[in-house]
Amino acid sequence: MADETYIPGDHWVICDRTGFKVRASETRKEWNGLRVWNKVWEPRHPQDFVRGRADDQAVRDARPRQEDVFLSPGDVTPENL
């Protein structure tokens, strides 16, 4: 601690990120509630504000499954279709 002099209204705090003892006037509060030293303060990442979009996954022009048709040996095409 380089300067331990008394400054009225400026108390000492412990930085939540570094653990250093710093003056309250040299700290900032982050978005997650941590009180950190000005030199290590980080803003919230812009990617945290991106919202997802609804994805329509409905099948267009859906048709029912066709009935299975099995051919006997020697058959070329199915009958009665």
C-alpha positions in Angstrom: 0.0 0.0 0.0 1.8 3.0 -1.2 -0.3 5.8 0.3 -2.0 5.0 3.7 -2.9 8.6 4.4 -6.3 9.6 5.7 -8.7 11.0 3.1 -12.1 12.1 4.5 -15.1 10.3 3.0 -12.8 7.9 0.9 -12.6 4.6 2.8 -10.6 1.5 1.9 -12.4 -1.4 0.1 -11.2 -4.8 -1.1 -11.5 -5.4 -4.9 -13.7 -8.4 -5.5 -11.7 -9.5 -8.5 -8.1 -8.9 -7.5 -8.3 -8.8 -3.7 -6.2 -5.6 -3.6 -7.0 -2.9 -1.0 -8.0 0.2 -2.9 -9.8 3.4 -2.2 -13.6 3.4 -2.7 -13.2 6.3 -5.2 -11.1 4.0 -7.4 -13.7 1.3 -7.7 -16.7 0.7 -9.9 -19.6 -1.7 -9.7 -20.0 -4.2 -12.5 -23.3 -5.5 -13.9 -23.0 -8.7 -11.9 -22.8 -6.8 -8.6 -19.0 -7.0 -8.0 -17.2 -4.0 -6.8 -13.9 -3.9 -8.6 -10.9 -1.6 -9.1 -11.2 0.8 -12.1 -8.1 -0.8 -13.8 -9.8 -4.3 -13.9 -13.4 -3.2 -14.6 -15.1 -4.9 -17.6 -18.4 -3.8 -19.2 -21.0 -6.4 -19.9 -20.4 -8.3 -23.2 -22.8 -7.2 -26.0 -23.5 -10.9 -26.8 -25.4 -11.1 -23.5 -28.1 -8.8 -25.0 -28.7 -10.9 -28.2 -32.1 -12.4 -28.2 -33.1 -15.6 -30.1 -35.6 -15.6 -32.9 -38.5 -18.0 -33.2 -37.7 -20.8 -35.6 -40.7 -22.1 -37.6 -40.0 -25.8 -38.0 -43.3 -26.9 -39.4 -43.1 -29.1 -42.5 -44.7 -27.5 -45.5 -46.8 -29.5 -47.9 -46.8 -32.6 -45.6 -48.4 -35.8 -46.8 -49.3 -39.0 -45.0 -46.9 -41.9 -45.3 -47.7 -44.3 -48.1 -48.6 -47.9 -47.5 -45.8 -50.3 -48.0 -46.1 -52.4 -51.2 -44.0 -55.6 -51.4 -43.3 -57.4 -54.7 -43.2 -61.1 -55.1 -40.4 -62.7 -57.0 -41.0 -62.2 -60.7 -43.2 -59.2 -60.3 -42.1 -56.1 -62.2 -44.6 -53.5 -60.9 -47.1 -53.6 -58.1 -50.7 -54.3 -59.1 -53.8 -52.4 -58.0 -52.0 -49.0 -57.4 
